[in-house]
Amino acid sequence: MTQKVRLGMVGGGQGAFIGAVHRHAIGMDGQYELVAGAFSRNTENNQQTAAQLGIESQRAYASWQEMLDTEAAMPAGQRIEAITIVTPNSTHVPVAIAAAKLGFHVMCEKPLGVTTAEAKELAEVLRTSNTLFALAHTYIGYPMVWQARHMVASGVIGQVRKILVEYPQGWLTELIEGDNKQAAWRTDPKESGASGCMGDIGTHAYNLAEFVSGHNIHRLSAMLNTVVEGRHLDDDGAAFFRTEQGASGTLIASQVCAGEENAPKVRVYGDKGGLMWTHAEPNSLVHMPHGAPKRILRAGSGMPELCDAANSLCRTPGGHPEGYLEAFANLYTLFAEHIRQQPRGEGMAAPGIEAGLRGMAFIDAMLASSAADSAWIDI
């Protein structure tokens, strides 16, 4: 029997949305055992969260520093092997650096941090350590995103010419920061960094565009907006971009699209056709061949025409819905395989430090371009 990876969590106390999502994902494939945590700076919340999860009270730590130091001093067969960071952006890098220096692998929420400088510091620590790092770019966990990537790389749509990616939301249509803790920290420069919308969801769109197309976006012309009066960071924006490989495209991310929920969509067009994947219908991939009818490929174990990567990420036969939690769980399972040094092949892995660094460079370029009246900026 394969030993479960012993895991500690930083953040994610009762009432925290993304912490609960991570815990559902952690438990889905039986690859991890959550044995410790520093869930909240509130002592009562911290202990209640641990009790609810069946974690021993002495391993519900008052701070992430105490957790890392105490666990590192425990026998190798008992201490945690990895941590997951589900805190606001400002603590991502400090926690990850401390964990990596003590030999703990790290799964971290995105974006990587609040500045490129600190992100590069983490990258250097990881380069000189034996620890692994993964970033929770959820949408890379969907099977049909891998199928789209495979079809682009295999030349099914020919030479890529155009990439269109968008992520509209509506939850920040009004000024809710005073009553909503999630909104409060995500729109606070001290907690979130210099960008709001682009750091929060624009990085998802950027990562999705590069992952599916196989192209590196290297120049962009951007416009950022703060639509809601009284807000301290951008809540809307867009960019034209060019890739190193010669394609062009647009990226749109907005949190003030009233009526929208979470609606990422990516379209990639080549000289032989196009592909479209949307989060609203995640088990479907639309193939649009030039001069022929559109066709829809569907997720499901054993479904025809799926590549090995997509098929291996499917859990059920076709027609059984798989979604957000399963995508998250796929990232965790890919990460567990790398911790055990048993990767599946086909380059399959959860997004890592390079994806994080590119995301930070994207944020910097968006800010610089917008401040310079949408001047073209290199990433």
N, C-alpha and C positions, 0 to 999 in steps of 0.2 A: 504494500500500500504506500502511495506517495504521501510524504509528510506535508501537512498544510503549512503554508507560510504564516508565521506568527506576526501579527500586525498591530501597530499602535496608531491611534488617530489623534490628530491635533485639530481642535475645533469640532464643530458638528454637534454641539449640545442641543438639548431639547428646544424645539422651536426653530432650528436652523434647517432651511430647506435642503441645501445641497449635501449636508452631512448625512441626512437620512437616505438620499439617493445613492451616495457612495456605499452606505452600509447594505442597502438592498443588493447592489451590484456585487459587493464583496462576497455575499452569502450565496449567490445564485449558482455558482459552479463548484462549490466546495473546495476551492483552492486556498482559502485563507481562514485563519482563526483570529478574530479580533480579541486580543487579550489585555490591552492596556489603552489608556487614553488620557489626554488633557483636553477635555471636551469644552470646558467653559471656565472663564475666570470667576464666575459666580459659583461658590462652593456648593450650594444646594443643588443647582442645576447640574454641576459636574457629577456629584454623587448619585443623583437621581438618574442621570443618563447611564452611568455605569451599572446601576442596579437593574435598570430596564433591559440592558443588554447582557446581563449575567456575568459582568466583569467584577472580579474581586475588588473590594473597596480600597485595598492598599495599592491597587494598580490604577486607580483613578487619581491622577496626579494634579496638583494645584497649578502647575505650569508645564509648558513643553520642555523647558530646560531641566526641570526636576525629572520628568519622564525619561528624557534621553540619558541623563547622567545615571539615574538609578538602574535603568534597564541595561546600560552598558556594563555595569558592575556585576550583573547577574551571570550565572553559568551560561555557556553558549547554548546549551540545549533548552534553556528556559526563557531567555530574554527575547524581545522582539527581533525580527529580522528586517523588517521594513516599516515605514510609516506612511500614512496618507495625510496630506495637508489640505484642509478644507476651510481655511481662514481667509480673511480679507487679503488683498494683494500685498499690502505692506509687510506682512510677515512671511510670505512665501520663501524668499531667498534666505533670510536669517535662519529660519528653521531648517531649510534644506541643507545649507552649508554645515550647520552644527551636526545634523544627522549624518551627512556624508563623511565628515571627519571622524565620526565614531563608528563608521562601517555599516550604517543602516541604509538600505535601499529606500528610494523616495518616489511615491506617486503624488503629484501636486496638481491642484486646481490651476486653471489658466486665468489671466496671462502669467508669464513666468515671474514677473515682479513689477516694480514701479519705475525702475530706471534700467537702461541698457548697461550702465556701468556695473551695477550690482549683479545683473544677469551674467555678465562676462566673468565676474569674480566667482560665481557659482560654477560656471563652465570650467574654469581653471582648477577648482577644487575637485570636480568630478574627473578631470583629465588625469590627475595624479592619485586618484583613489581607485578602489576596486568596487565601488558602489554603482548601482544602476539608477537611472532617473527616468521617469515617465510623466507626461503631461496629459491632463484629462480633456483632450479635444474629442468630446463625445461622438461627434458625427463620423469620425473615422472608424468607429466601432460597428457601423452598419454594413451588412454584407454587400448590399448593392452599390455602396460607394466603392468598395474594393472591386466589384465587377466593372464599374465604370472605369476605374483606373486601369484595370487589365485590358479592357477593350481599346482604350486610347493607346496604351503602350504596345498593343498588338497590331496597331495600324488599321483597326476596323473603320475608323472615321477618317483615316488619312492624316495628312499633315495638319496639325492644329493651327487654326487661324484666329479664332475668337473665343474668349472665355467671359461668361457673364455669371456673376455670383451676387446673391442678395441675402440679407437677413433682416427682415422687418419685424418689429415688436410694437405693441401699443401700451405696455404697462406703465411707462413713465409719461403718458400723455398729460397728466396733471402733476402738480407739485405735491408729491406725497412723502417727501423726505422726513417731515416732522413726525409722522405716525408709522412709518414703515422702515424697520431696521435694515432690511436688504437695500432699499432705495437710499437710505441715509449714507451707508458706507460706500456704495457704488458711485455716488455723486460727490464724495468728499476727496479732494486731491491728496490729502494726507494718507488716506487709506487705499484709494484706488489708483493713484498715479495721475499723470498729467492729462490723461484722456479718460472720458467716461464711456461713451457708446463704443468707440473704436477698440478700447481695451477690453471691454466686456464681451461684445458680440462681433465687432469687426474683425478681431483676431480669428474667430471661428470661420468667418467667411473667407478670409485670406488663406488660412490653413487648408480649407476645403478646396479652394480653387487650385492651389499648388499641388495638393495631393492627387486630385483626380486628373489634372492635365499633365502632370509630370514636368511642368514648366516652372522656372524661377522668375517671379515678378521682380523686376529690378529698377523700374522707374514709374513714378506716378505723379499725377496732378490732382490735388484733393481740395475739397471744400468741407469744412466742419461747421456745424451750427449748434447753438444753444437756443432751442426753440422756446422752452418754458421759462418764463420770467422768474428770476430768483434762483435758478439752478447754477451751480458753480462749474460744471463740466459739460462738454458736448453731449448732446442727446440725439444727434442726427449727423449724417455725413455721406459723402460719396467720393469716388475717385475714378478717373481714367487711368489705365496702366498699360505698360508694355512688358513683355517677358524677354529674357535673354535669348530664347529660342525663336523670337520673331513674331509672336502672336500679340494681339492687343485685346483689351477688355475693359469692363467696368465692374466696380464693386460698390454696393450700396448697403449701408447698415443704418438702421434707425430704431429708436425706442419710443418714438412719438407717432407711430402709424396707428391711429385710433382704430380699434376693431381687430387688429392683428394679434395673434397669439405668439407662437414661435414658428417662423416660416422660412427657414433657410432653403435656398434653391440654387443649384449650380447647373449651368449649361455649357457644354464644350462643343465647338463646331470645327470640323476639319474640311478638307476638300472633297471628302467622300461621304460626308453626312455629319450628324450631330447626336449628342446624348443629353438627356435631362434627368436629373434626380431631384426630388423635392421631399422635404421632411414631412409634408402633409400626407404623402403616400410612400413611406420609406421602403416598403417591400417591392416597389416597382421601379424599373429603369426603362425609360423610353429611348428607343433607338430610332433615329430618323435618317435612314439611308437616302442619299441623293438619287432622285428618279425612281423611288420605290415607296410603297406604303410604310407608314410607321409601324413599329411592332413594340410590344411590351414584354420585357423579361421580368420574371417574378422570382422572389426569394423563396427558399424552401429546400430542405435537405434532399439531394438527389434530383433537383429540378434540372431539366435539360439546358445545356449551353452555359451553365455557370462555371466559372473558373474554380480551381481548387481552393483559392483563398476565400472567395465568397461562400462556397459550399461549406467550408470548415467552420464558418462563423454562423451558419444557420443551425437552429436548435430543433426545429420542428418541420414536418412536411409542409409543402405549399398550401396556402389557404389559412394557416394558423398565424394570426398577427404576432409579430415581434416588433419591439419598439425601443424606446429610450432607455429603459432599464437594462434590456438585453445588450444594447450597444455599449453601455457603460461596463457591463459585466465582461463583454468581449475584450475591452481594453485591459481590464484587470487580469483576465486569464492569459492574454498575450504577455503581460508583464510578469506574471508568475512563471511562465515557461522560460523567460529569459533569466529570471532569478535562479531557476534550477538548471540553466544552461541547456535547455531543450527546446529551442525555437523551432517552429514548424517548417521553415523554409519560405521561399518566395518573398524574402525580405519582410516577412510579417512581424511587426512589432508595434507596440503602442508608440505614439509620438514621443520623442525624447528631447534632449537639451537643444539640438539643432533647430527643431521646430519652435522651441521656446525663444531662442535667440532671434530667429527670423520674425517671430511675432513682435518682439520688442522693437526690432529695426523698422517694421511696418508702422507701428505706432509713432515712432519718431519721425518717419518720413511724412505721415499724414499730418502731424502737427506742424512740421516745418513748411510743408507745401501750403497748407491753409493759411498760415501766418504770412506767407509771401505771395498772397493773392493768387493762389493756385498755380504757382510756378512748378515746373517739372523738377522733381527731386529724385536722386538716386537712393535706392534702398541699400 
